[in-house]
Amino acid sequence: MPGWKRVLIILLIPFALNLSISMVISAYAVRQAIERGLPPEEIGFEAAKALFTYNFYWSIIQVTLGLYLAGKMGGMKWIKEQFSSEDFTKSKLNSILIIIGLIVFSQLLFIIESYISALSYGGYYKYIEMWNRLVSSLPLLSKVYLVGIAPFTAGIFEEIIWRGYGINMLEKDFDSRKAVLLQAITFGLWHVTPLHVVFTFIVGFVFGYIYVRRRKLLIISIAHILTDIVGFGMAFLR
């Protein structure tokens, strides 16, 4: 098997696991809702609630695969090189501007995504009402995980998997532009939900472009972590 095919299969493992686990969780929630005699409009709500309640498996996938691939790239020596403080200190102002730019860009994309979701749901106010109800029904531990843990496992280990490992390995068979594109596609697919796949693909492409220019993970990891803290915080801290 050509090396690039093996790399793509590895990058698609999180997508396969996420899809499979989310389908099992959703199916169980739907079955429970039907047995309770809930109306059709409530069944989807119960499935969404279950997914956000038990989504800690995201971090298990990210950390496990991220550590494995970091080992393949050179272990702690490689990690120290990728997260070297020199990536920030050699040009502090430029680094800060890149971080802020990535955060603002990502948040704007996700605001657009939320607006499209609201339109498809039947209107902004109806969507917000549903979302507030969903968030208020989640256990406190789920909210703590989403705001206080998930941003760090995603910001560090997703960058290791898709940018650090994905781009470098794909560049053995393709030029940098195609490597960035391919890793962005698999990064988008990892997020499963069709609309979210599109927007995370764009984010993955931009983050990949920055990585190719700098060849370090620290700056984009900081931007990724802060983006998720802001985004999850606005979504779940209510």
N, C-alpha and C positions, 0 to 999 in steps of 0.2 A: 504494500500500500504506500503510495507517495506520501512524503512527510506532511504536505499541506493538508491532505485529507485526514490524517491522524490528528493534526492540530484542530481542524474544524470539528471533528467528532468530540474532542475533549472540550472545546468551547461550547458545544451544544449539550453537554451533559447537564449543566444547571437547568437549561430549558426543559429537558426531558423529565428531570426530577421534579421541578416546580410544577409542570403541567400535570404529571401523574399524581403528586401529593395533593394538589389543589382540587383535582377531580374527585379523589377519594373523600376529601373533607367535605366538598360541596354535595356529593352524592349522599353521604351520611346525614348531612344537615337537611337535605331535601326529604329524605326518607322519614326522618324524625318529624319534620313539619307536616308531612302528609298524614302520618300516624296520629298527630295531634289534631288533625282536621282543620288546619289553617287554610284560609282562602288562597287562591293562586297568587295574588299580589303580595302576599306575605312570605311565600316560599322563597322567592329570590332574595328577599331581605334577610331571611334566616341563613341562607347560603353565604351571603356577603358577610354577615356577622361572624359566622364560623371561620371564614377565611382570615379575617383580621384578628380573630381571637387566638388562632393557633399558628400564626405565620412566623413563629420563632424559628421554624425549620429553615427559613431563608439564611439565617446566620450560620446554621450548622453546615449548610451546603457551601456558603462562601468561605468560611474559615477552613473547612476540611480540604476543599479543592485548592484554595489559595496557598495553604501551607505545603501541600503536595507539589504544586507547580513551582513554588519558590524553591523547594528543594531540588527540583529538576534544573532550575536555572543557576544554581550555585549555592543554595542555602543561605545562611546568615550573612555571608560575605556579600552576596548579591543583594540581599535585602538592605544591608547597611549602605551599599552604594546607591541603590535606588531611592532611599529615603534620607540621603545625606543632607545635612543642614546647609551645605554649600548651594543646594538648589534654591534656597531662599536668600541666604546671606550675600551671595555674590552680586545681587542686584535687588535690594530690598524693595525699592519703590516699584520696579518693574514686576516683581513677584506679587506684591500686594495688588497692583492693578490687574494682573492676570486673574488672581483669585476672585477679586470683586467682579470682574467682567464675566467670569464663568458662572458665578452665583447668580448675577442679574440675568444673564442669558438663559440659564436653566430655569429660573423661576418664571420668567416671561413665557417660556415654552409651556410650562405646566399650568400657568394661568389660562393660556389659550386652550390647552387640553381640557381643563375643568369647564371652561365656557362651552366647548363643543359637547362635552358630556352632559352639561345642563340642558342644552338645546335638544339633544337626542332623548333626554329623559322626560321632556315635556315643559321645560321652562326653568329659569334660574331659581325662582323662589321655591318651586316644588322640589327641585334638586337639593337646595340648601336645607329644606325642611327634612328631607329624607336623610341627608348626610348627618345633620345634627342628631337625629334620632338614632342613627347607626352608631355614632361615636358615643353617645350617652349610654348605649347598651353594652359597650365593651368593658371588660374587666379592667381594673386599674393597672394590673400587671402588664396587660397587653399594650396599654398606652405608654407605660414606662419603657417597655421594650422598644416600641416604635420611635420614641423620641430620644431615649437615652442610650440605647444599645445598637439598634439597627443602623443608624447613620455611621457608626464607627466600623462595624464589620463590613458594611457595603463600601464605605469610603476607602478603606485600606485594602480589603481582599478582592473586591471587584476590580480595582485598579491593577492589582497584581495579576489577576487572571486574564483580563481582556487587554489591557494596555501593556503591562510588563511582559507577560508570557506571550499573549496572542500576537501582538505586533512583531515582536522580535523573532518569534518562530516562523510566522508567515512570511517575513522578509527573506527567509532562506530560499523561497521559491517565487516570490512576487516582489514587485517594487513597493515602496512605502505607501503610495497612494492606494493601491489595491489591498495591501495589508490592513490599512486603516479602515477601508470600506468593509472588508470581510469581518473584522473583529466587531465593528459597529453593528453589523447585521445580527451576529450571534448575541451581542450584548442586548440589543433590542428584544430579540426573541426570548431571552431569559425572563423578561417582564410579563410575558404570556398574553395579557389583555390586549386585543388588537390595536386600539387607539394608543395605549401606553407604549406598545411596541414601536410605533412610528416615532413618537416623541423621544423615547429613550435611545432609539437609533440615531437621531440627530445629535443628542447629547454625547453619545458614544463616539460619533464621528469627530465632533469638535474636540473632545478630550483627547482622542487619539491623535489628532493633528498637533495639539499642543505637546503631547508626549514625544512625537517624532521630532519636534523642534528642540526639545530640551533633553530628552533621554533620561529623565528622572521622574520619579513618581510623587515626590513630596508635595509639590505645589498643587498638582491636580487632585491628590488625595485630600489635602486640606479643603480645597474648593468643593469636592464631592461631599465630604463630611458636613461642612457648613450648609451646603445646599439642602441636604437631607434633614438636618436639624431644623432649618427654617421651614422647609416644606411640610415635614411631618408635624412640626410644632403648630403651624397654622391649621393643619387639618385635624389634629387629634387632641390638642390642649384646649378643651372646652367642656 
